[in-house]
Amino acid sequence: MGKGIFGGMFDFNGDGKMSAFERAAEFQFLHDVVMADEADDELSAAGLDRDELSWMDADERRAALEDAGLDPSDFDDDF
């Protein structure tokens, strides 16, 4: 089965093989990284900064996203 994309980082039981669960965890991690990058790109294109948004309370963040023409519900899991 191999060591996976990240060189065995997700070989939780240390047996040198990737089980179905370990492979799923690895792919979920990769998916989350790619999606975060896409969200960052979308925020940057709208002139927003993820760090600044994370310091805002929920109402301020929602207003900033709406003012930038973005759907705040698309970013519910990001903050």
PDB file with one MODEL, atoms N, CA, C and O in Angstrom:
MODEL        1
ATOM      1  N   MET A   1       0.804  -1.198   0.000  1.00  0.00           N
ATOM      2  CA  MET A   1       0.000   0.000   0.000  1.00  0.00           C
ATOM      3  C   MET A   1       0.847   1.263   0.000  1.00  0.00           C
ATOM      4  O   MET A   1       0.337   2.317  -0.380  1.00  0.00           O
ATOM      5  N   GLY A   2       2.079   1.219   0.394  1.00  0.00           N
ATOM      6  CA  GLY A   2       2.959   2.373   0.322  1.00  0.00           C
ATOM      7  C   GLY A   2       2.857   3.298   1.514  1.00  0.00           C
ATOM      8  O   GLY A   2       2.102   3.069   2.459  1.00  0.00           O
ATOM      9  N   LYS A   3       3.645   4.347   1.432  1.00  0.00           N
ATOM     10  CA  LYS A   3       3.712   5.299   2.536  1.00  0.00           C
ATOM     11  C   LYS A   3       2.787   6.486   2.360  1.00  0.00           C
ATOM     12  O   LYS A   3       2.704   7.318   3.264  1.00  0.00           O
ATOM     13  N   GLY A   4       2.100   6.605   1.263  1.00  0.00           N
ATOM     14  CA  GLY A   4       1.174   7.697   1.065  1.00  0.00           C
ATOM     15  C   GLY A   4       1.841   8.952   0.530  1.00  0.00           C
ATOM     16  O   GLY A   4       3.054   8.999   0.326  1.00  0.00           O
ATOM     17  N   ILE A   5       1.031   9.947   0.314  1.00  0.00           N
ATOM     18  CA  ILE A   5       1.476  11.199  -0.276  1.00  0.00           C
ATOM     19  C   ILE A   5       2.453  11.937   0.638  1.00  0.00           C
ATOM     20  O   ILE A   5       3.397  12.568   0.163  1.00  0.00           O
ATOM     21  N   PHE A   6       2.227  11.857   1.935  1.00  0.00           N
ATOM     22  CA  PHE A   6       3.027  12.601   2.893  1.00  0.00           C
ATOM     23  C   PHE A   6       4.086  11.745   3.579  1.00  0.00           C
ATOM     24  O   PHE A   6       4.503  12.055   4.695  1.00  0.00           O
ATOM     25  N   GLY A   7       4.524  10.679   2.928  1.00  0.00           N
ATOM     26  CA  GLY A   7       5.629   9.879   3.429  1.00  0.00           C
ATOM     27  C   GLY A   7       5.357   9.152   4.730  1.00  0.00           C
ATOM     28  O   GLY A   7       6.266   9.019   5.550  1.00  0.00           O
ATOM     29  N   GLY A   8       4.169   8.688   4.946  1.00  0.00           N
ATOM     30  CA  GLY A   8       3.875   7.922   6.144  1.00  0.00           C
ATOM     31  C   GLY A   8       3.434   8.757   7.333  1.00  0.00           C
ATOM     32  O   GLY A   8       3.267   8.216   8.426  1.00  0.00           O
ATOM     33  N   MET A   9       3.242  10.041   7.159  1.00  0.00           N
ATOM     34  CA  MET A   9       2.810  10.893   8.261  1.00  0.00           C
ATOM     35  C   MET A   9       1.471  10.414   8.838  1.00  0.00           C
ATOM     36  O   MET A   9       1.191  10.622  10.018  1.00  0.00           O
ATOM     37  N   PHE A  10       0.658   9.780   8.008  1.00  0.00           N
ATOM     38  CA  PHE A  10      -0.650   9.311   8.445  1.00  0.00           C
ATOM     39  C   PHE A  10      -0.663   7.816   8.744  1.00  0.00           C
ATOM     40  O   PHE A  10      -1.733   7.221   8.864  1.00  0.00           O
ATOM     41  N   ASP A  11       0.494   7.213   8.863  1.00  0.00           N
ATOM     42  CA  ASP A  11       0.597   5.805   9.270  1.00  0.00           C
ATOM     43  C   ASP A  11       0.495   5.779  10.794  1.00  0.00           C
ATOM     44  O   ASP A  11       1.496   5.633  11.495  1.00  0.00           O
ATOM     45  N   PHE A  12      -0.738   5.924  11.292  1.00  0.00           N
ATOM     46  CA  PHE A  12      -0.965   6.108  12.724  1.00  0.00           C
ATOM     47  C   PHE A  12      -0.499   4.930  13.569  1.00  0.00           C
ATOM     48  O   PHE A  12      -0.021   5.117  14.689  1.00  0.00           O
ATOM     49  N   ASN A  13      -0.634   3.720  13.041  1.00  0.00           N
ATOM     50  CA  ASN A  13      -0.240   2.556  13.845  1.00  0.00           C
ATOM     51  C   ASN A  13       1.218   2.157  13.615  1.00  0.00           C
ATOM     52  O   ASN A  13       1.705   1.220  14.248  1.00  0.00           O
ATOM     53  N   GLY A  14       1.916   2.848  12.726  1.00  0.00           N
ATOM     54  CA  GLY A  14       3.345   2.632  12.521  1.00  0.00           C
ATOM     55  C   GLY A  14       3.720   1.297  11.917  1.00  0.00           C
ATOM     56  O   GLY A  14       4.842   0.828  12.108  1.00  0.00           O
ATOM     57  N   ASP A  15       2.797   0.671  11.185  1.00  0.00           N
ATOM     58  CA  ASP A  15       3.112  -0.632  10.601  1.00  0.00           C
ATOM     59  C   ASP A  15       3.745  -0.545   9.218  1.00  0.00           C
ATOM     60  O   ASP A  15       4.054  -1.572   8.614  1.00  0.00           O
ATOM     61  N   GLY A  16       3.941   0.669   8.712  1.00  0.00           N
ATOM     62  CA  GLY A  16       4.567   0.847   7.409  1.00  0.00           C
ATOM     63  C   GLY A  16       3.612   0.709   6.243  1.00  0.00           C
ATOM     64  O   GLY A  16       4.025   0.818   5.089  1.00  0.00           O
ATOM     65  N   LYS A  17       2.350   0.472   6.522  1.00  0.00           N
ATOM     66  CA  LYS A  17       1.327   0.335   5.485  1.00  0.00           C
ATOM     67  C   LYS A  17       0.198   1.312   5.789  1.00  0.00           C
ATOM     68  O   LYS A  17      -0.057   1.653   6.944  1.00  0.00           O
ATOM     69  N   MET A  18      -0.461   1.749   4.741  1.00  0.00           N
ATOM     70  CA  MET A  18      -1.583   2.671   4.898  1.00  0.00           C
ATOM     71  C   MET A  18      -2.891   1.893   4.850  1.00  0.00           C
ATOM     72  O   MET A  18      -3.236   1.316   3.819  1.00  0.00           O
ATOM     73  N   SER A  19      -3.618   1.877   5.963  1.00  0.00           N
ATOM     74  CA  SER A  19      -4.934   1.251   5.996  1.00  0.00           C
ATOM     75  C   SER A  19      -5.932   2.171   5.297  1.00  0.00           C
ATOM     76  O   SER A  19      -5.600   3.305   4.954  1.00  0.00           O
ATOM     77  N   ALA A  20      -7.131   1.688   5.091  1.00  0.00           N
ATOM     78  CA  ALA A  20      -8.171   2.506   4.455  1.00  0.00           C
ATOM     79  C   ALA A  20      -8.446   3.758   5.283  1.00  0.00           C
ATOM     80  O   ALA A  20      -8.619   4.844   4.730  1.00  0.00           O
ATOM     81  N   PHE A  21      -8.487   3.609   6.601  1.00  0.00           N
ATOM     82  CA  PHE A  21      -8.726   4.762   7.471  1.00  0.00           C
ATOM     83  C   PHE A  21      -7.584   5.778   7.359  1.00  0.00           C
ATOM     84  O   PHE A  21      -7.830   6.980   7.252  1.00  0.00           O
ATOM     85  N   GLU A  22      -6.360   5.306   7.381  1.00  0.00           N
ATOM     86  CA  GLU A  22      -5.203   6.189   7.302  1.00  0.00           C
ATOM     87  C   GLU A  22      -5.164   6.926   5.970  1.00  0.00           C
ATOM     88  O   GLU A  22      -4.834   8.111   5.924  1.00  0.00           O
ATOM     89  N   ARG A  23      -5.501   6.231   4.886  1.00  0.00           N
ATOM     90  CA  ARG A  23      -5.536   6.871   3.573  1.00  0.00           C
ATOM     91  C   ARG A  23      -6.648   7.914   3.509  1.00  0.00           C
ATOM     92  O   ARG A  23      -6.474   8.984   2.925  1.00  0.00           O
ATOM     93  N   ALA A  24      -7.792   7.592   4.115  1.00  0.00           N
ATOM     94  CA  ALA A  24      -8.902   8.549   4.136  1.00  0.00           C
ATOM     95  C   ALA A  24      -8.522   9.802   4.919  1.00  0.00           C
ATOM     96  O   ALA A  24      -8.847  10.914   4.504  1.00  0.00           O
ATOM     97  N   ALA A  25      -7.842   9.631   6.040  1.00  0.00           N
ATOM     98  CA  ALA A  25      -7.397  10.777   6.839  1.00  0.00           C
ATOM     99  C   ALA A  25      -6.420  11.632   6.041  1.00  0.00           C
ATOM    100  O   ALA A  25      -6.480  12.861   6.093  1.00  0.00           O
ATOM    101  N   GLU A  26      -5.528  10.991   5.311  1.00  0.00           N
ATOM    102  CA  GLU A  26      -4.556  11.702   4.491  1.00  0.00           C
ATOM    103  C   GLU A  26      -5.252  12.512   3.397  1.00  0.00           C
ATOM    104  O   GLU A  26      -4.914  13.675   3.173  1.00  0.00           O
ATOM    105  N   PHE A  27      -6.216  11.904   2.721  1.00  0.00           N
ATOM    106  CA  PHE A  27      -6.926  12.609   1.653  1.00  0.00           C
ATOM    107  C   PHE A  27      -7.803  13.727   2.206  1.00  0.00           C
ATOM    108  O   PHE A  27      -7.946  14.768   1.565  1.00  0.00           O
ATOM    109  N   GLN A  28      -8.394  13.531   3.383  1.00  0.00           N
ATOM    110  CA  GLN A  28      -9.185  14.601   3.994  1.00  0.00           C
ATOM    111  C   GLN A  28      -8.299  15.790   4.329  1.00  0.00           C
ATOM    112  O   GLN A  28      -8.689  16.938   4.115  1.00  0.00           O
ATOM    113  N   PHE A  29      -7.113  15.520   4.853  1.00  0.00           N
ATOM    114  CA  PHE A  29      -6.160  16.588   5.166  1.00  0.00           C
ATOM    115  C   PHE A  29      -5.787  17.345   3.891  1.00  0.00           C
ATOM    116  O   PHE A  29      -5.789  18.576   3.876  1.00  0.00           O
ATOM    117  N   LEU A  30      -5.472  16.619   2.832  1.00  0.00           N
ATOM    118  CA  LEU A  30      -5.112  17.243   1.561  1.00  0.00           C
ATOM    119  C   LEU A  30      -6.269  18.093   1.038  1.00  0.00           C
ATOM    120  O   LEU A  30      -6.060  19.215   0.575  1.00  0.00           O
ATOM    121  N   HIS A  31      -7.476  17.563   1.112  1.00  0.00           N
ATOM    122  CA  HIS A  31      -8.664  18.301   0.676  1.00  0.00           C
ATOM    123  C   HIS A  31      -8.808  19.591   1.468  1.00  0.00           C
ATOM    124  O   HIS A  31      -9.067  20.645   0.888  1.00  0.00           O
ATOM    125  N   ASP A  32      -8.646  19.525   2.784  1.00  0.00           N
ATOM    126  CA  ASP A  32      -8.783  20.718   3.627  1.00  0.00           C
ATOM    127  C   ASP A  32      -7.743  21.776   3.277  1.00  0.00           C
ATOM    128  O   ASP A  32      -8.049  22.968   3.267  1.00  0.00           O
ATOM    129  N   VAL A  33      -6.523  21.351   2.992  1.00  0.00           N
ATOM    130  CA  VAL A  33      -5.463  22.295   2.627  1.00  0.00           C
ATOM    131  C   VAL A  33      -5.799  22.979   1.304  1.00  0.00           C
ATOM    132  O   VAL A  33      -5.667  24.197   1.185  1.00  0.00           O
ATOM    133  N   VAL A  34      -6.224  22.217   0.328  1.00  0.00           N
ATOM    134  CA  VAL A  34      -6.559  22.780  -0.986  1.00  0.00           C
ATOM    135  C   VAL A  34      -7.745  23.740  -0.872  1.00  0.00           C
ATOM    136  O   VAL A  34      -7.731  24.819  -1.466  1.00  0.00           O
ATOM    137  N   MET A  35      -8.759  23.355  -0.118  1.00  0.00           N
ATOM    138  CA  MET A  35      -9.941  24.211   0.030  1.00  0.00           C
ATOM    139  C   MET A  35      -9.591  25.504   0.763  1.00  0.00           C
ATOM    140  O   MET A  35     -10.120  26.562   0.425  1.00  0.00           O
ATOM    141  N   ALA A  36      -8.716  25.435   1.751  1.00  0.00           N
ATOM    142  CA  ALA A  36      -8.295  26.639   2.472  1.00  0.00           C
ATOM    143  C   ALA A  36      -7.565  27.579   1.525  1.00  0.00           C
ATOM    144  O   ALA A  36      -7.758  28.794   1.582  1.00  0.00           O
ATOM    145  N   ASP A  37      -6.730  27.026   0.660  1.00  0.00           N
ATOM    146  CA  ASP A  37      -6.013  27.850  -0.313  1.00  0.00           C
ATOM    147  C   ASP A  37      -6.987  28.544  -1.262  1.00  0.00           C
ATOM    148  O   ASP A  37      -6.814  29.720  -1.583  1.00  0.00           O
ATOM    149  N   GLU A  38      -8.008  27.818  -1.707  1.00  0.00           N
ATOM    150  CA  GLU A  38      -8.998  28.408  -2.606  1.00  0.00           C
ATOM    151  C   GLU A  38      -9.784  29.509  -1.905  1.00  0.00           C
ATOM    152  O   GLU A  38     -10.078  30.542  -2.507  1.00  0.00           O
ATOM    153  N   ALA A  39     -10.128  29.293  -0.633  1.00  0.00           N
ATOM    154  CA  ALA A  39     -10.848  30.313   0.128  1.00  0.00           C
ATOM    155  C   ALA A  39      -9.971  31.551   0.309  1.00  0.00           C
ATOM    156  O   ALA A  39     -10.452  32.677   0.180  1.00  0.00           O
ATOM    157  N   ASP A  40      -8.683  31.344   0.608  1.00  0.00           N
ATOM    158  CA  ASP A  40      -7.762  32.471   0.750  1.00  0.00           C
ATOM    159  C   ASP A  40      -7.664  33.263  -0.547  1.00  0.00           C
ATOM    160  O   ASP A  40      -7.644  34.494  -0.530  1.00  0.00           O
ATOM    161  N   ASP A  41      -7.603  32.555  -1.668  1.00  0.00           N
ATOM    162  CA  ASP A  41      -7.540  33.224  -2.973  1.00  0.00           C
ATOM    163  C   ASP A  41      -8.794  34.062  -3.210  1.00  0.00           C
ATOM    164  O   ASP A  41      -8.715  35.189  -3.698  1.00  0.00           O
ATOM    165  N   GLU A  42      -9.947  33.500  -2.859  1.00  0.00           N
ATOM    166  CA  GLU A  42     -11.207  34.218  -3.056  1.00  0.00           C
ATOM    167  C   GLU A  42     -11.276  35.456  -2.157  1.00  0.00           C
ATOM    168  O   GLU A  42     -11.727  36.518  -2.588  1.00  0.00           O
ATOM    169  N   LEU A  43     -10.828  35.314  -0.905  1.00  0.00           N
ATOM    170  CA  LEU A  43     -10.814  36.459   0.005  1.00  0.00           C
ATOM    171  C   LEU A  43      -9.853  37.535  -0.486  1.00  0.00           C
ATOM    172  O   LEU A  43     -10.179  38.722  -0.468  1.00  0.00           O
ATOM    173  N   SER A  44      -8.674  37.119  -0.923  1.00  0.00           N
ATOM    174  CA  SER A  44      -7.675  38.075  -1.417  1.00  0.00           C
ATOM    175  C   SER A  44      -8.188  38.827  -2.638  1.00  0.00           C
ATOM    176  O   SER A  44      -7.988  40.036  -2.761  1.00  0.00           O
ATOM    177  N   ALA A  45      -8.845  38.110  -3.535  1.00  0.00           N
ATOM    178  CA  ALA A  45      -9.385  38.745  -4.738  1.00  0.00           C
ATOM    179  C   ALA A  45     -10.436  39.790  -4.388  1.00  0.00           C
ATOM    180  O   ALA A  45     -10.631  40.754  -5.129  1.00  0.00           O
ATOM    181  N   ALA A  46     -11.119  39.598  -3.250  1.00  0.00           N
ATOM    182  CA  ALA A  46     -12.136  40.546  -2.811  1.00  0.00           C
ATOM    183  C   ALA A  46     -11.539  41.654  -1.947  1.00  0.00           C
ATOM    184  O   ALA A  46     -12.261  42.534  -1.478  1.00  0.00           O
ATOM    185  N   GLY A  47     -10.221  41.613  -1.735  1.00  0.00           N
ATOM    186  CA  GLY A  47      -9.563  42.644  -0.946  1.00  0.00           C
ATOM    187  C   GLY A  47      -9.648  42.416   0.549  1.00  0.00           C
ATOM    188  O   GLY A  47      -9.484  43.353   1.330  1.00  0.00           O
ATOM    189  N   LEU A  48      -9.901  41.181   0.956  1.00  0.00           N
ATOM    190  CA  LEU A  48     -10.020  40.858   2.377  1.00  0.00           C
ATOM    191  C   LEU A  48      -8.835  40.017   2.833  1.00  0.00           C
ATOM    192  O   LEU A  48      -8.191  39.339   2.032  1.00  0.00           O
ATOM    193  N   ASP A  49      -8.562  40.071   4.119  1.00  0.00           N
ATOM    194  CA  ASP A  49      -7.467  39.316   4.712  1.00  0.00           C
ATOM    195  C   ASP A  49      -8.035  38.350   5.753  1.00  0.00           C
ATOM    196  O   ASP A  49      -8.814  38.752   6.617  1.00  0.00           O
ATOM    197  N   ARG A  50      -7.649  37.091   5.667  1.00  0.00           N
ATOM    198  CA  ARG A  50      -8.170  36.072   6.577  1.00  0.00           C
ATOM    199  C   ARG A  50      -7.892  36.429   8.041  1.00  0.00           C
ATOM    200  O   ARG A  50      -8.764  36.269   8.894  1.00  0.00           O
ATOM    201  N   ASP A  51      -6.687  36.908   8.329  1.00  0.00           N
ATOM    202  CA  ASP A  51      -6.346  37.246   9.711  1.00  0.00           C
ATOM    203  C   ASP A  51      -7.232  38.359  10.244  1.00  0.00           C
ATOM    204  O   ASP A  51      -7.730  38.273  11.367  1.00  0.00           O
ATOM    205  N   GLU A  52      -7.433  39.397   9.452  1.00  0.00           N
ATOM    206  CA  GLU A  52      -8.290  40.497   9.888  1.00  0.00           C
ATOM    207  C   GLU A  52      -9.720  40.007  10.117  1.00  0.00           C
ATOM    208  O   GLU A  52     -10.363  40.400  11.090  1.00  0.00           O
ATOM    209  N   LEU A  53     -10.208  39.165   9.238  1.00  0.00           N
ATOM    210  CA  LEU A  53     -11.552  38.624   9.407  1.00  0.00           C
ATOM    211  C   LEU A  53     -11.655  37.770  10.666  1.00  0.00           C
ATOM    212  O   LEU A  53     -12.687  37.781  11.337  1.00  0.00           O
ATOM    213  N   SER A  54     -10.603  37.036  10.990  1.00  0.00           N
ATOM    214  CA  SER A  54     -10.657  36.162  12.163  1.00  0.00           C
ATOM    215  C   SER A  54     -10.699  36.968  13.463  1.00  0.00           C
ATOM    216  O   SER A  54     -11.171  36.464  14.483  1.00  0.00           O
ATOM    217  N   TRP A  55     -10.210  38.216  13.440  1.00  0.00           N
ATOM    218  CA  TRP A  55     -10.245  39.058  14.634  1.00  0.00           C
ATOM    219  C   TRP A  55     -11.604  39.720  14.839  1.00  0.00           C
ATOM    220  O   TRP A  55     -11.900  40.214  15.927  1.00  0.00           O
ATOM    221  N   MET A  56     -12.422  39.731  13.803  1.00  0.00           N
ATOM    222  CA  MET A  56     -13.742  40.361  13.890  1.00  0.00           C
ATOM    223  C   MET A  56     -14.729  39.429  14.585  1.00  0.00           C
ATOM    224  O   MET A  56     -14.561  38.209  14.589  1.00  0.00           O
ATOM    225  N   ASP A  57     -15.774  40.039  15.178  1.00  0.00           N
ATOM    226  CA  ASP A  57     -16.838  39.184  15.697  1.00  0.00           C
ATOM    227  C   ASP A  57     -17.689  38.728  14.503  1.00  0.00           C
ATOM    228  O   ASP A  57     -17.514  39.212  13.385  1.00  0.00           O
ATOM    229  N   ALA A  58     -18.588  37.814  14.751  1.00  0.00           N
ATOM    230  CA  ALA A  58     -19.348  37.184  13.660  1.00  0.00           C
ATOM    231  C   ALA A  58     -20.141  38.200  12.836  1.00  0.00           C
ATOM    232  O   ALA A  58     -20.209  38.083  11.612  1.00  0.00           O
ATOM    233  N   ASP A  59     -20.739  39.191  13.495  1.00  0.00           N
ATOM    234  CA  ASP A  59     -21.545  40.179  12.769  1.00  0.00           C
ATOM    235  C   ASP A  59     -20.675  41.077  11.884  1.00  0.00           C
ATOM    236  O   ASP A  59     -21.046  41.383  10.751  1.00  0.00           O
ATOM    237  N   GLU A  60     -19.525  41.494  12.402  1.00  0.00           N
ATOM    238  CA  GLU A  60     -18.604  42.322  11.612  1.00  0.00           C
ATOM    239  C   GLU A  60     -18.068  41.542  10.415  1.00  0.00           C
ATOM    240  O   GLU A  60     -17.963  42.073   9.310  1.00  0.00           O
ATOM    241  N   ARG A  61     -17.730  40.267  10.651  1.00  0.00           N
ATOM    242  CA  ARG A  61     -17.198  39.428   9.575  1.00  0.00           C
ATOM    243  C   ARG A  61     -18.244  39.241   8.487  1.00  0.00           C
ATOM    244  O   ARG A  61     -17.937  39.346   7.299  1.00  0.00           O
ATOM    245  N   ARG A  62     -19.494  38.960   8.897  1.00  0.00           N
ATOM    246  CA  ARG A  62     -20.580  38.776   7.935  1.00  0.00           C
ATOM    247  C   ARG A  62     -20.753  40.042   7.095  1.00  0.00           C
ATOM    248  O   ARG A  62     -20.891  39.962   5.875  1.00  0.00           O
ATOM    249  N   ALA A  63     -20.747  41.199   7.738  1.00  0.00           N
ATOM    250  CA  ALA A  63     -20.914  42.467   7.024  1.00  0.00           C
ATOM    251  C   ALA A  63     -19.756  42.708   6.056  1.00  0.00           C
ATOM    252  O   ALA A  63     -19.976  43.149   4.927  1.00  0.00           O
ATOM    253  N   ALA A  64     -18.532  42.423   6.487  1.00  0.00           N
ATOM    254  CA  ALA A  64     -17.366  42.631   5.614  1.00  0.00           C
ATOM    255  C   ALA A  64     -17.443  41.723   4.392  1.00  0.00           C
ATOM    256  O   ALA A  64     -17.148  42.155   3.278  1.00  0.00           O
ATOM    257  N   LEU A  65     -17.835  40.477   4.592  1.00  0.00           N
ATOM    258  CA  LEU A  65     -17.953  39.541   3.469  1.00  0.00           C
ATOM    259  C   LEU A  65     -19.060  39.975   2.514  1.00  0.00           C
ATOM    260  O   LEU A  65     -18.887  39.941   1.296  1.00  0.00           O
ATOM    261  N   GLU A  66     -20.199  40.384   3.074  1.00  0.00           N
ATOM    262  CA  GLU A  66     -21.299  40.843   2.221  1.00  0.00           C
ATOM    263  C   GLU A  66     -20.916  42.104   1.453  1.00  0.00           C
ATOM    264  O   GLU A  66     -21.237  42.236   0.272  1.00  0.00           O
ATOM    265  N   ASP A  67     -20.224  43.039   2.129  1.00  0.00           N
ATOM    266  CA  ASP A  67     -19.791  44.272   1.458  1.00  0.00           C
ATOM    267  C   ASP A  67     -18.831  43.977   0.302  1.00  0.00           C
ATOM    268  O   ASP A  67     -18.781  44.720  -0.678  1.00  0.00           O
ATOM    269  N   ALA A  68     -18.072  42.890   0.428  1.00  0.00           N
ATOM    270  CA  ALA A  68     -17.132  42.504  -0.625  1.00  0.00           C
ATOM    271  C   ALA A  68     -17.818  41.685  -1.720  1.00  0.00           C
ATOM    272  O   ALA A  68     -17.178  41.282  -2.691  1.00  0.00           O
ATOM    273  N   GLY A  69     -19.113  41.443  -1.562  1.00  0.00           N
ATOM    274  CA  GLY A  69     -19.857  40.697  -2.569  1.00  0.00           C
ATOM    275  C   GLY A  69     -19.738  39.195  -2.442  1.00  0.00           C
ATOM    276  O   GLY A  69     -20.005  38.461  -3.394  1.00  0.00           O
ATOM    277  N   LEU A  70     -19.334  38.732  -1.260  1.00  0.00           N
ATOM    278  CA  LEU A  70     -19.189  37.295  -1.020  1.00  0.00           C
ATOM    279  C   LEU A  70     -20.335  36.790  -0.154  1.00  0.00           C
ATOM    280  O   LEU A  70     -20.923  37.548   0.618  1.00  0.00           O
ATOM    281  N   ASP A  71     -20.644  35.521  -0.286  1.00  0.00           N
ATOM    282  CA  ASP A  71     -21.676  34.893   0.526  1.00  0.00           C
ATOM    283  C   ASP A  71     -21.048  34.421   1.839  1.00  0.00           C
ATOM    284  O   ASP A  71     -20.233  33.499   1.822  1.00  0.00           O
ATOM    285  N   PRO A  72     -21.402  35.022   2.967  1.00  0.00           N
ATOM    286  CA  PRO A  72     -20.788  34.641   4.245  1.00  0.00           C
ATOM    287  C   PRO A  72     -20.953  33.162   4.586  1.00  0.00           C
ATOM    288  O   PRO A  72     -20.101  32.583   5.260  1.00  0.00           O
ATOM    289  N   SER A  73     -22.040  32.549   4.127  1.00  0.00           N
ATOM    290  CA  SER A  73     -22.250  31.129   4.434  1.00  0.00           C
ATOM    291  C   SER A  73     -21.199  30.235   3.759  1.00  0.00           C
ATOM    292  O   SER A  73     -20.981  29.101   4.187  1.00  0.00           O
ATOM    293  N   ASP A  74     -20.553  30.742   2.712  1.00  0.00           N
ATOM    294  CA  ASP A  74     -19.485  29.964   2.063  1.00  0.00           C
ATOM    295  C   ASP A  74     -18.254  29.857   2.943  1.00  0.00           C
ATOM    296  O   ASP A  74     -17.379  29.027   2.694  1.00  0.00           O
ATOM    297  N   PHE A  75     -18.180  30.696   3.977  1.00  0.00           N
ATOM    298  CA  PHE A  75     -16.991  30.746   4.832  1.00  0.00           C
ATOM    299  C   PHE A  75     -17.299  30.363   6.279  1.00  0.00           C
ATOM    300  O   PHE A  75     -16.494  30.625   7.173  1.00  0.00           O
ATOM    301  N   ASP A  76     -18.454  29.748   6.515  1.00  0.00           N
ATOM    302  CA  ASP A  76     -18.848  29.377   7.876  1.00  0.00           C
ATOM    303  C   ASP A  76     -17.831  28.498   8.583  1.00  0.00           C
ATOM    304  O   ASP A  76     -17.606  28.654   9.784  1.00  0.00           O
ATOM    305  N   ASP A  77     -17.220  27.585   7.863  1.00  0.00           N
ATOM    306  CA  ASP A  77     -16.270  26.644   8.477  1.00  0.00           C
ATOM    307  C   ASP A  77     -14.848  27.208   8.570  1.00  0.00           C
ATOM    308  O   ASP A  77     -13.958  26.547   9.104  1.00  0.00           O
ATOM    309  N   ASP A  78     -14.632  28.404   8.064  1.00  0.00           N
ATOM    310  CA  ASP A  78     -13.286  28.965   8.002  1.00  0.00           C
ATOM    311  C   ASP A  78     -12.899  29.790   9.230  1.00  0.00           C
ATOM    312  O   ASP A  78     -11.718  30.056   9.454  1.00  0.00           O
ATOM    313  N   PHE A  79     -13.896  30.195  10.024  1.00  0.00           N
ATOM    314  CA  PHE A  79     -13.587  31.075  11.156  1.00  0.00           C
ATOM    315  C   PHE A  79     -14.187  30.544  12.435  1.00  0.00           C
ATOM    316  O   PHE A  79     -14.029  31.156  13.491  1.00  0.00           O
TER     317      PHE A  79
ENDMDL
END
